[in-house]
């Protein structure tokens, strides 16, 4: 076998990024907006720090993304009753609709992958990806 593990991972990443780009273009989302919407839970509000963390961004970069999400009406921002300095974020109806569609599209991709693998291959693949993630 001539393929290196890293080459196969990068090829898979490229295919995933192509799919992500297609989804983003369909909804007219920037990479940051896509990241923010997909990082949010449909039914569980979170604060700015937690959303920044879920997006893998610093708090300052995350706050700029959050401002854009609020400005484009994907997210609503409310002041927490317990601490007026803490902002609570929830998906706005527009953001919730888009998240639901994105989740559906990603589930369709998952089903295509699963249709080409046996149950054992799926379990082994998940274990391998988890183990690879632990390498870094």
Secondary structure, 3 states (H helix, E strand, C coil): CCCCHHHHHHHHHHHHHHHHHHHHHHHCCCHHHHHHHHHCCCCCCEEHHHHHHHHCCCHHHHHHHHHHHHHCCCEEEEECCCCCCCEEEEECHHHHHHHHHHHHHHHHHHHHHHHCCCHHHHHHHHHHHHHHHHCC
